[in-house]
């Protein structure tokens, strides 16, 4: 019994801010249901809970295994010191940003797997190879390789539906990612002190055998895997409860109204609204409007960029929060997520303004 109490106490101490957030989301859901009943709206909780459970289970099965695999691979890469040998590719960037060369290994890894890259950074931070400020800079610096990695899922959709316009849209997203990476590099140059490299001592040390490295990776990744499950499962379920109850639909309609203040034609609003629900739906609508000549290529691009900015609010709840909190823990994960999203949104707005004035 005492061990159980100790475990509960440790969970509360280490995750009290996260637990408070879960309670707040639960209160929001309860308030939403009560106000709906007060408005005499017919609310049946069983379908809401059923659809939320089904959707969250589908989402978790599609994401959590890959996150845990990514954590294990990151630990294995660190144990075998594989990426240390190619970290020199990013050395000019890390040297300029006053980041340790370990961060260069993460930057290169992000071109293959952003989850593994951020998991490597979390491991470096926990092992005290890098400090908190370096962790923030290094994680946000991976924005460019992270968006480049998405070509596998985006281009097969964009090219058939939008053709050259789809390629330009993807290039604009990469440009924003590149701007964010360059901005973080400059920020590191200004905010960080130049550090001696710790990587070389590790490279010259003996690399463990593969069997030992796998065993070490399983042990070291266990803590992060538990944190992913503890943070991702309840957050995802509560978010999908809000979605099933219609809370995010109201939020979407309100944010959709903001699109009227952006320089896009009325027909482009359907693309913006669709982007809240599904990436493929937005591209399909955009492809139809483009093929019928209702909107020009420039207007399609503006609508997609505006939809990307506005839908980032719902993306935070659906994807980013479980992702960052699962890897870095609640406090650091939320701080990195908010700061990274704010920088990206600001850069996207600048691109929209510049793109809208170009004829």
Order of alpha helices (4+ residues) and beta strands (2+ residues): alpha-alpha-alpha-alpha-alpha-alpha-alpha-alpha-alpha-alpha-alpha-alpha-alpha-alpha-alpha-alpha-alpha
